[in-house]
Amino acid sequence: MKVETADGCRGRGRRNELSSIHSVSPSCFSRSGPERSPEGVKTDVSRHSGTSASATSTPPPSYRGRSLGSRMQIECNVYAAARRRIQLQYDQLAMNRKKTPYFNPFGDGKSGRPSWLRIILLLWAQLCFGLFLTVSAQSPPPACPYKFSVLDKFPYVAETLRKKQDHAFDCSTLTEGLEIVVSVYLRETGYFLPPVGTSGSCMEAYRSQLVKQGLKSSLNLTSYCRYESVAIDRSTDLCKGVQTASDFQQLVQDADRSLLSNLNKSCGGDLQSTTACGVCNQAQVQTAAVIQQVQRPSKVARACTNYTNVYIAGIVNNPGPLDPGTALCLFYVKTPNHRGGPKPAVFAAVGVIAVLALGGMVGFVFYRRNKKIKKVEEHQAHLRRTRDLLDSSRVPHSSVNWFTIDEIKKATGNFSRDNLLGSGGYGNVYKGTLQDGSIIAVKRFKNCSPAGDANFVHEVEMISSVRHKHLVAIRGCCVDNSGTLDGHQRIILYDYMPNGSLQDHLFPKKRGYVLDWPTRARIAIGMAKGLAYLHHDALPAIFHRDIKASNILLDDNFNARLADFGLAKFTPQGVSHVTTKVAGTFGYVAPEYALYGQLTEKSDVYSFGMVLLELVTGRKALSSSSDDPPQTLLSDWVWPLVKEGLWKAVVDPKMTYSSEEEVERFLLVALLCSHPVSHYRPTIGKGLKMLQGHLKVPELPDRPAPLTSSMLDIEAAGIDGNTHSSNQRTGFSSYTGSSSSRSTFSSRDPLNQSATYKPLVTSSSEL
């Protein structure tokens, strides 16, 4: 039986529920009757017509005697009551859920308050987090990939540092040891520097290696040599972004494509021999010079120069950086078994062979052998002493190659007079040819003794520490005392300059080629660039002290190169002048240097101005006529003529030129640089810009009366009594050089173009 309620629900009578409420009071019905269902319940009468299962079934006792409508009413009421009871159960369950708190593992399950379990878990979490932070803070940095253990093969590095640790720490040797390690890393990985973040561990690994080899445990690389650990990982840009070997190759190719092939050809083989090492060093110097042109010399440029040696040892050289010959040639680091000359084992083998071959001449052979060994050992001891002296003051990568006296004699034909290029007070210069075919100039000093080795080492250091295309490069040197007839010898080998010196072309002994103006201008600018490098780019600054025409050498393209640094002097950083013993050549020495021994960069500028005057006028800086022995300065003769606008009268008549403005500008710069008062001289950097036309030449200031002027000239110039004008700044009287100052010149030839100028000298009677 189905019942449809008024709200659209359908219910089916359940006997178990009906039986439980069979005693329901009839008062719950709103209506009664067979045709209407109570409470708006509609009865499906059609389904109950006839004999049905419900009709044939036995009704419960409460149904007895009731009509069909009453039965349906009772069944609907039972269903509604059951439905209300179930709804009440659901409502009660919802209310219980709102009152009962959710399960909380950190609470007591009833009130939600923290329990002992929650407190323990919180403390445990805090302890774990603190331990995590502590372990993270104390975690070691990334390991250094450099293999510093390779220095065990080169104890020379640690021994040299240990000797000087208590006095002056040898930072150059420290750098060379590091570069060997970098070369090994470059050979294995192709990278110069280790990954980012490993710099600190690398510095500590290097320090630990040196301490293991005998240095004090208090060694601090940062305080000793001001190393910056961040400068040895890939986070820095030391050399124009170079990080790998291919980056370095691209940097060199951008400057000159032929340099890489020259490096591979010159440095790829064994560098044990002196000749092979010299060829490789020459290629290295050329490459380093090109890199310095690509990037202006500075801290970055010096790093690029160091990269050259590392690249050659790690990539180019086949034996590699751990080879004794490679380490000695490129880094000047010796191995325990490497000596500079023949080894005793060689002589022992020769002795054994001689004994077996000659038999009865054993005594004679051993006598000669022992004598020769003693001589070689003495020679090697002297060489070691000289090299140690050089090591104590040399700069990194000076590329100094040591030659034996036999190699030099073979190159020069035993110092043949046919190969003599020139001579001077210091000695002779010879032309030579090495075994590889390269031509060199050999400078052989006179009257040498072991006491002068310090000065010799100073000169070698000076020339080898500066590298510039307008400076003469050193190829090597030699110290020998094995020959009793030749005596103690000191020799320097330079690059050969095929066109000689500037003096050979300005003042030739025989009539020859006359330099045209473009060539002279190029020579002057080259001189200025080389001197500017010594003054401003070399660290520390270098004063030449002996600039003259004979020290300006010319290569095959007539490019100027400064030579002869024998009188050069370092200047400490921050010091503007040095008081020292006067050295130089008369006519080129600045007045303040000659009188007081005060040496500044303006002293070199004065000498440069005198050479520039020689270059334009074709006359010597200090000249004398045959009939008048006293001498006069070239600047004293040129000054008054240029002040009066007669500059063409002083120009070399043999020289052709097209740009009068350029020639006049060079003359004005020469007079400005050779001014007697150092305050008025420009720096060589400004002088170079004036020569190039990048900076305007200022008006020539007044100059004091020349020391070689006569009293008549001084009086004619108005420098007497109340008519003279005194310079308040310098204390010198102004001297402009009037027409009467040239009274000693010929009246027919007032400009004296056809003869040498006559000196103007103040005699004692006139004073």
Order of alpha helices (4+ residues) and beta strands (2+ residues): beta-beta-alpha-alpha-alpha-alpha-alpha-alpha-alpha-alpha-alpha-alpha-alpha-alpha-alpha-alpha-alpha-alpha-beta-beta-beta-alpha-beta-beta-alpha-alpha-beta-beta-beta-beta-beta-alpha-beta-alpha-beta-beta-alpha-alpha-alpha-alpha
